[in-house]
Amino acid sequence: MKRLPIALLATAALSGAASLQAQSFNYADRDLMLVFAQTGSPNLEVDIGSVLNYVNAAPGTILNITQYTVSQLNSAYPGLGNLNFAVIGAVRPGAGDATYPQNTLWLTAPRANVNTTALPWVSKSNSGQSIVSSTINGIAGNGSIAGAKPWSAGTALNPISNTSTAVIIPSSDPNSYTQLAGLVGNLNNTFGQGSIENTTPSVFSGLIRSDFYQMVPGSGNGVLKGFFDFHSDGTTTFTAVPEPGSVALLLGGLGLLFWAVRRSQPRVSADLSK
């Protein structure tokens, strides 16, 4: 048998070790993060892809979230009761454009009733949203030394706990969502409008629903882009909805059409002399 030089063997060994430690979590600018948390359990953090896939979806489109598996969810949690979930995204400082300026935010708002839309989050100034944007990008590890990407880079690849789209991080780890976002759903006190997390009941069946709002820095209510449903079978879906302005235009157009039809109908006068 031909022997390989020791130097070559050493190089191969180092290469193999590096591949085990290579970053697998592929979060990119303007991706959305789906995060799960439960008291006493780790965090399942999922990169569900570019926000454009969601905000540009045609109204009525239903997207299945396929970037994590039910096996990963069951590995992280003993049950799906009392499980928190949220979806977060932001344009990091210095990376904006005309359509989505820096510090644009995308956040879920939990519904108390699945049939009643949650009150919208409110847009704040650029500086007011900057700290929230930085927190969100820190959770992902996007341009920071902590978060999901650095954790993934320093952890051996694993088909359950460390993949290109999902990581399971102990909640006590400084890179975890729990440590970086806090325990009360307000992104470590940077988001002062309420909790972005929705929580399943202790005995969970059916689904829970969270609305998905876009907040461009400025003022006024955020824009509803759709809603995320977390189902008791462990799956998550997104449903796109038309923007309020589109609904108003549609209703206005229908009103004009009705008026035009009424105007085009001949008038019939009754002969009251008979």
ChimeraX attribute file (.defattr): number of C-alpha atoms within 10 A of each C-alpha:
attribute: neighborCount
match mode: 1-to-1
recipient: residues
	/A:1	3
	/A:2	4
	/A:3	6
	/A:4	8
	/A:5	9
	/A:6	9
	/A:7	9
	/A:8	10
	/A:9	12
	/A:10	11
	/A:11	12
	/A:12	12
	/A:13	12
	/A:14	12
	/A:15	12
	/A:16	12
	/A:17	12
	/A:18	14
	/A:19	14
	/A:20	16
	/A:21	16
	/A:22	15
	/A:23	21
	/A:24	25
	/A:25	24
	/A:26	16
	/A:27	23
	/A:28	15
	/A:29	17
	/A:30	23
	/A:31	21
	/A:32	25
	/A:33	26
	/A:34	22
	/A:35	22
	/A:36	25
	/A:37	24
	/A:38	22
	/A:39	13
	/A:40	10
	/A:41	17
	/A:42	22
	/A:43	27
	/A:44	26
	/A:45	28
	/A:46	26
	/A:47	25
	/A:48	21
	/A:49	20
	/A:50	16
	/A:51	18
	/A:52	11
	/A:53	13
	/A:54	21
	/A:55	20
	/A:56	10
	/A:57	19
	/A:58	13
	/A:59	14
	/A:60	12
	/A:61	13
	/A:62	17
	/A:63	15
	/A:64	13
	/A:65	18
	/A:66	13
	/A:67	15
	/A:68	23
	/A:69	14
	/A:70	13
	/A:71	10
	/A:72	18
	/A:73	20
	/A:74	12
	/A:75	15
	/A:76	22
	/A:77	19
	/A:78	10
	/A:79	15
	/A:80	21
	/A:81	16
	/A:82	16
	/A:83	19
	/A:84	19
	/A:85	27
	/A:86	24
	/A:87	24
	/A:88	26
	/A:89	25
	/A:90	32
	/A:91	24
	/A:92	25
	/A:93	18
	/A:94	9
	/A:95	13
	/A:96	15
	/A:97	9
	/A:98	6
	/A:99	8
	/A:100	17
	/A:101	18
	/A:102	22
	/A:103	28
	/A:104	26
	/A:105	26
	/A:106	27
	/A:107	23
	/A:108	28
	/A:109	26
	/A:110	25
	/A:111	19
	/A:112	14
	/A:113	11
	/A:114	14
	/A:115	8
	/A:116	10
	/A:117	16
	/A:118	19
	/A:119	14
	/A:120	19
	/A:121	23
	/A:122	17
	/A:123	21
	/A:124	20
	/A:125	12
	/A:126	18
	/A:127	14
	/A:128	15
	/A:129	23
	/A:130	22
	/A:131	18
	/A:132	24
	/A:133	27
	/A:134	21
	/A:135	21
	/A:136	28
	/A:137	28
	/A:138	22
	/A:139	26
	/A:140	33
	/A:141	23
	/A:142	20
	/A:143	14
	/A:144	14
	/A:145	12
	/A:146	18
	/A:147	25
	/A:148	31
	/A:149	25
	/A:150	19
	/A:151	25
	/A:152	27
	/A:153	18
	/A:154	14
	/A:155	15
	/A:156	18
	/A:157	20
	/A:158	14
	/A:159	10
	/A:160	16
	/A:161	19
	/A:162	23
	/A:163	20
	/A:164	19
	/A:165	18
	/A:166	28
	/A:167	30
	/A:168	25
	/A:169	24
	/A:170	18
	/A:171	20
	/A:172	14
	/A:173	15
	/A:174	14
	/A:175	23
	/A:176	27
	/A:177	29
	/A:178	26
	/A:179	18
	/A:180	20
	/A:181	18
	/A:182	13
	/A:183	16
	/A:184	13
	/A:185	18
	/A:186	17
	/A:187	26
	/A:188	18
	/A:189	17
	/A:190	17
	/A:191	17
	/A:192	10
	/A:193	11
	/A:194	14
	/A:195	18
	/A:196	23
	/A:197	24
	/A:198	23
	/A:199	23
	/A:200	20
	/A:201	14
	/A:202	11
	/A:203	10
	/A:204	17
	/A:205	13
	/A:206	10
	/A:207	17
	/A:208	22
	/A:209	28
	/A:210	28
	/A:211	26
	/A:212	30
	/A:213	26
	/A:214	24
	/A:215	24
	/A:216	26
	/A:217	22
	/A:218	16
	/A:219	12
	/A:220	13
	/A:221	16
	/A:222	22
	/A:223	19
	/A:224	25
	/A:225	22
	/A:226	24
	/A:227	22
	/A:228	26
	/A:229	19
	/A:230	21
	/A:231	17
	/A:232	16
	/A:233	12
	/A:234	16
	/A:235	16
	/A:236	21
	/A:237	15
	/A:238	23
	/A:239	20
	/A:240	21
	/A:241	20
	/A:242	16
	/A:243	14
	/A:244	12
	/A:245	10
	/A:246	11
	/A:247	12
	/A:248	12
	/A:249	11
	/A:250	12
	/A:251	12
	/A:252	12
	/A:253	12
	/A:254	12
	/A:255	12
	/A:256	12
	/A:257	12
	/A:258	12
	/A:259	11
	/A:260	11
	/A:261	10
	/A:262	11
	/A:263	10
	/A:264	9
	/A:265	8
	/A:266	7
	/A:267	8
	/A:268	6
	/A:269	6
	/A:270	7
	/A:271	6
	/A:272	5
	/A:273	4
	/A:274	4
